[in-house]
């Protein structure tokens, strides 16, 4: 990887799960980069990371976005999950184009399509289309279900020895966010990834029951997977505090999984990084303390 004397890379979404691993990896590789983040205790702590230039701002504030983009050639585009995410990203892309950004590496989603019944897949596809229309160089990273998404079942696994989903016996080639981050770093710092779309998956497609079996083996405790109806899953995640728009979208996501549309296994992680993606057993072993 090249080392930049002055930041020519801007990272958004640096305080999230993928972004946190991405900036750690870039710093370890002696890459200088800029981070745009809203002012918070978590963001302030980033300023101590080697090679990181912190700029406070908000994607909803065009002026702060323009300020963060000064001298930037490449952007990693990721926003928090929100009802405004599509609008924020579309506005950001326009501002990036107007301020001379050459290349956007966008974290998208597996099976993104303008015609998908899944709202999240439509939103990512709309942003992808906008970037193409503006004739900017792009790399679209389309990861499948995050393994770290299972961390949301922590309380249920610890207290009840179970987790649930409206997914049946469908197989999903879930991916570890650490592998997504390494691919993102490689595409940001090396040539040859312009105008490419990469599906990112784990090394195998497994069912939620198989995930439960891996949990049981690693935690040395019986962990059950319970298939539930979509309406029951919706009710439970709303009770858990998810806003209605997000709960509705997650149910659409899981219907997509249940139809067997997320079972494809891609070699992209290996092709780009030279290393095999982490399997689910490795993920559970690394995160076992979190579930204890």
N, C-alpha and C positions, 0 to 999 in steps of 0.2 A: 504494500500500500504506500501511496505517496504521502509525504508530510507537507502540509500547507503552512507557509510562513504567516499568512493572515487567513482568517476563516473565509473560505469560499463555499462552505456548506452550512446550511441552516437546518436545524432539527426542530420540528414541532412535535408536541405530544411526548416530551422528554420525561415527564413525571409519571407516565403510565407504565404498564408492565413491559411492553415491547420497547418503548423509548428508553426506559431505564437501563435495559441490557444493551441497547444500541450505543448509548453514550459511553457506557463502561467499556465496551469493546473498542470503540474509536479511540478513547483515551489510552487504552493499553497498547494500541498500535501507533501511538504518537501522531495522531491526526488532530489538527486544530479544527474547531468547528464552533458555530454560534448556536445558542438555544434561545428560542422565543417561548417565554412562559409567563403566566399570570403570577403576580406577586403572592407568595405564600411561604410558609416555613419550609415546605418540601423543596420549592424552587430555589430558595435562598441557599440551601445546603449544597446545591449543584455547583455553586461558584468556586468551591474548593477543588473541583475535579480538574486534573491536568488537561490543558489544551482547550478548555471550555470557556467561551465568552458568553456571559449571561445577559440577555436583553429582556427587560420586563415589558409585557404588552399583552394584547388580547386579540384573537382573530376577529372579534367583532368590531375592533377599532382599526379602521383602515390606516390611519396615520402611524400607529405603532407597528403595524405590519410593514408599511413602507420603510420605516426606520430600521427594522430588523433585516430587511432585504438589501440594504446598502452593501454593494460589493459582492453579493452572493451569486454564485453560478448554479449551484445545485441545492435542491430542497428535498428533505424527507417530510412528506405530508401525512400527518396523522392528527385527528382531533378526538377529543373525548366523545363518548356516546351521548348524544343529545338529540332533541327534536330539531335543533337548528344545524346539525352537523353538515347536511348537504349544502345548505345556503352558505355556511361559513367557508366550506371548502371551495365552492364555486366562486365566491368573492375573493378568496385568497388566490386562486389560480389567475383570475383577471389581474389582480395587483402584481402578482409575480411576473406575468407576461409584460406588463407595462414597465416594470423595473428591471428588465434585462435578464431575468433568470433563464438559464439555458436548458435545464433538465429537472424534471420533477420525478422523484421516486415516491410513488403513492402506495400506502398500505391499503389495499382493497379487500376483497373477500372472495373466497372460492365460489365459482359459478356466478359471479356478478353478471347481470343481464338487465337490459332496459325492460325486458318483457317478463321478468321473473314475478311470481306471485308473492315473493318475499320482499318486503319494503326495503330492508337493508341492502339486499343485492341490487335493487333498482337504484338506490341512492349512490352506491359506489360506481355503478355503471354510468350514471349521469355525469359524475365528476370525471371519470375516465374519458367520456366522450368530449367533454368540454376541453380537456387538455389536448386531445387530438385535434379538435377544431381550431385551436389556437396555434397549431403547428409547432408545439414545443416538443423537445425530446422527452420521452417518458419511459419509465419502467414501472409496470403495475405488478405489485406483489399481492398474490391472491391466496392467503393462507386459509386452510380449513379450520375446523373447530380447534380452539386453543385448549391444550391439555390443562393449562392453568385455570380454565373456566371451571374445572371440577373443584377448585378451591372454594367456590361459592357454596358447596355442599358440606363444608367443614363442620358446622354445628350439627347437622343431621347425622353425619358419619360418626362424630364423637359421641353424641348423646343417644342416638337411636340405632347406630350400626347399620344405616341404610342411606341410600340416596335414590332419587326418582327422576323420571323424565318420560315424556310422551314420544318414545322413539322405538319401542318394540325391540326386535332383533336385528335392526339395521346396523350395518357396519359403517364406521366412520374412520377415515385416515387422519385422525387428530394429530396436531403438531405442537411441539414445545415452543413457547415464545422465544426461548434462547436461540433456537435455530432460525427463527424468523429474523431476529436481530442481527445475526451474523450474515445472513444473506443480504439484508438491507445495507450493512456496512460495506460489503464487497461491491454491491451495485453502486454505492455512492462514491467509492474511492478508486474504482477500476474502470477502464474503458471496455466497450464491447457489450454493454447492457442497454444501449439506447434503443428505444422503440420495441421493447420486449415485454411480453406478458408471461409471468411465471406463476404457475400453480405451486403452492408450497404445502406439503403434507408430511406426515410422519412416515416411518418405514413400512407400516402395515395398516390395514383397515381392521378394526376390532369392534365388537359390540359393547354395549354398556354392561352386559353381564360379564364379559371378559374383563372389563375394567374393574368390576366388583371383585372378581377372582384375584386380580393382581393386588388390589387393596387388601384383601383378606390375607394373602400370603405375606405381604410386606409388613402389615400392621399386626400380624399374628392374632387376628381377631376376625370373626365372621362378619363381613360387610355384604349386605344384600342390595341388589338393584331391584327396584320396583317400577314396573311399567305402569303408567297412569294415563288416563284420558287427557286430551289436550285441555279441556275445560277445567279439569282438576289441577293440572299443572299451572294453568293460568291463575287460578284462585290462590294457590299456595305461594307463588312468587310475588303476587300482589300483596298478600299477607306479610311476606318477608320484607316488603318495603320498596319493591320495584314500581316505578311510575307506570301508569296504564299504557302509555305509548310504547315503552320498552317491553313490557310484558306481552303486549300484542305482537310486537316484532319477534320476540324470542319464540313464541308459539309458532309463528310462520317459519322461523329458522328450523325448529325441531320437526315440523311437518316435512320440510325439505330433506332433513336427515332421514326421517322415517321412510321416505319414498326411495331410499337407497341412492340418492343423488350425490352423496359425499363419500363414496367408497373408493374412488380412484386414488391410486398411489403414484405419486410423481417422483422422479429422480432428481428434481431441481436442486435440493439442498446439497446432495452429494456432488452434482455436476459443478456447482458454483463454489462450494467451500472445500471440496476435497474430502469431507468427512460425512459419514452417515448420520442422518438425523436421529435424535434420541428416541428410543422406544418408550412405551408407556411404563414398562417396569422401571426404567431408569428415572423417569419423572417421579413415580411414586417413592422410589428409594430416596431421592434427593429431597422430597417434600414431606417425608414421613413425620418428622417432628411437628409439622404444622397440624397434622391430624391426630396428634396425641396430647 
